[in-house]
Amino acid sequence: MTWPCILIAVSVMSFLSSIALQIVGYIIFRRNAQNFESLISEFRKRRLDLDFSTQVSSFFSPSFHPVKISWFARLYKGVKLKCRSHESVSQETYDFIQALPEKEIGWLIRLHILNMVTAVMMIGGGFGFIIWRHFYN
């Protein structure tokens, strides 16, 4: 097998695998939609900080699950975030999300990791195709 054939085969397999993983992520989110809704409603009830994209995407379909869950995964990791342009997220928000038991937040963290792997595979497959197209076609 030649180098261009290997490159395009790996790129195609990576890209198609990422689509399959995205479908798996969608199914996982659908199974945990009630957990997500209860988390969002608890955040709103306690008036904890939510970013604009999470607030808006919470009304969209489960297809937007990467946008919906990334805010919570980053809060759980302790990443310093801003909820508005100049306003940092309150410590109460971090404390709340980090105090959640594994049963309530674990699925979300694992799904976020799956989404990150999916994104890397999709972007890698795309770059592989661009390299193949530019140098070998």
C-alpha positions in Angstrom: 0.0 0.0 0.0 1.2 3.5 -0.8 1.4 6.4 1.5 -1.5 8.3 -0.2 -3.7 5.2 0.0 -3.0 4.8 3.7 -3.6 8.5 4.4 -7.0 8.6 2.7 -8.0 5.2 4.2 -7.2 6.4 7.8 -8.8 9.8 7.1 -12.0 8.2 5.9 -12.1 5.7 8.7 -11.5 8.4 11.3 -14.2 10.6 9.9 -16.8 7.9 9.6 -16.0 6.6 13.1 -16.5 10.1 14.5 -20.0 10.1 12.9 -20.8 6.8 14.6 -19.5 8.1 17.9 -21.6 11.2 17.6 -24.7 9.0 17.1 -23.7 7.1 20.3 -23.3 10.4 22.1 -26.8 11.4 21.0 -28.2 8.2 22.3 -26.4 8.5 25.6 -27.7 12.1 26.0 -31.3 11.0 25.1 -31.1 8.3 27.8 -30.0 10.9 30.4 -32.2 13.8 29.2 -34.2 13.8 32.4 -31.0 14.1 34.4 -29.8 17.0 32.3 -33.2 18.8 32.6 -33.1 18.4 36.4 -29.6 19.8 36.5 -30.6 22.8 34.4 -33.7 23.4 36.5 -31.7 23.2 39.7 -29.2 25.7 38.3 -32.0 28.1 37.4 -33.8 27.6 40.7 -30.7 28.4 42.7 -29.9 31.3 40.3 -26.4 29.8 39.6 -24.4 31.1 36.6 -25.1 29.8 33.2 -23.5 31.0 30.0 -25.5 32.2 27.1 -24.9 29.2 24.8 -26.0 26.8 27.5 -29.1 28.8 28.2 -30.1 29.0 24.6 -29.1 25.4 23.6 -31.1 24.0 26.5 -34.2 24.7 24.4 -32.8 22.9 21.3 -32.9 19.3 20.3 -30.6 16.6 21.8 -28.5 17.0 18.6 -26.9 20.1 20.4 -25.8 18.0 23.4 -22.1 18.9 23.0 -23.0 22.6 23.5 -25.4 21.8 26.3 -23.0 19.8 28.4 -19.6 21.5 27.9 -20.4 24.3 30.4 -21.0 21.8 33.2 -18.0 19.7 32.3 -15.7 22.7 32.4 -17.2 23.8 35.7 -16.7 20.4 37.1 -13.0 20.5 36.1 -12.6 23.8 37.8 -11.8 25.8 34.6 -12.0 29.6 35.4 -14.9 30.8 33.3 -16.8 34.0 32.7 -20.6 33.9 32.5 -20.8 37.4 31.1 -18.1 39.4 29.3 -16.4 40.7 32.5 -18.0 38.7 35.2 -16.4 35.6 36.6 -18.5 32.6 37.5 -19.3 32.6 41.2 -17.6 30.1 43.6 -21.0 28.9 44.6 -21.6 27.6 41.0 -18.3 25.7 41.1 -19.0 24.3 44.6 -22.5 23.1 43.5 -21.4 21.3 40.4 -18.3 19.7 42.0 -20.3 18.5 45.0 -22.7 16.5 42.9 -22.4 12.7 43.4 -20.8 10.6 40.7 -24.2 9.1 39.9 -25.6 12.5 38.9 -22.6 14.0 37.0 -20.5 11.0 35.9 -22.5 10.4 32.7 -22.1 14.0 31.7 -18.3 14.0 32.2 -17.9 10.8 30.3 -20.1 12.1 27.4 -18.0 15.3 27.3 -14.9 13.2 26.9 -16.6 11.2 24.2 -17.5 14.4 22.4 -13.8 15.6 22.6 -12.6 12.3 21.2 -15.2 12.6 18.4 -14.1 16.1 17.6 -10.5 15.2 17.3 -11.3 12.2 15.1 -13.5 14.4 12.8 -11.0 17.2 12.5 -8.1 14.7 12.1 -10.0 13.0 9.3 -10.7 16.3 7.6 -7.1 17.4 7.8 -6.0 14.0 6.5 -8.3 14.5 3.5 -7.0 18.0 2.9 -3.4 16.8 3.0 -4.2 14.0 0.6 -6.1 16.3 -1.7 -3.4 18.9 -1.7 -0.3 16.7 -2.1 -1.4 13.5 -3.7 -4.3 14.2 -6.0 
